[in-house]
């Protein structure tokens, strides 16, 4: 009881050494390190609603957020989804004809589905953070190029050019969308 009373008196007494504040030191500190104004996006709320992306991360590694997606990034993702859908449709169409043709058709089906997976993975790399995103994106670009090289007999030049250009554009957008910088030190 005696210890609690002494502690209470020490912290409630405005003249104690622990509560004295040097106003001049505080003003120079504010001049040297001005306060940083937070926006509603920094806090994670807009119009009073919490963003889905601002949910607390409960993993082993720290949460790594990417810069916001730009309009060319959205267009790139949509074009990748279009290429994936085209590959998927061509793959299912090739599956219908598999009983009529030879073994070469099985390889074409597999390549169409691999191309679909590569396009979808490029969309994932553009949207989400992943370790070594740039390397994975370049590998997916190479995989799309190899798939189109294998399927050159089934596609015309414009189709091949479209698929390769979309993959290159997605790789560029993935490369340009970097992780956000660290927040300033708030001394908290």
PyMOL commands that set and color helices and strands:
alter all, ss='L'
color gray80, all
select helices_A, chain A and resi 2-12+17-19+23-32+40-43+52-54+71-96+104-127+133-150+157-176
alter helices_A, ss='H'
color red, helices_A
select strands_A, chain A and resi 45-46+49-50
alter strands_A, ss='S'
color yellow, strands_A
deselect
rebuild
show_as cartoon
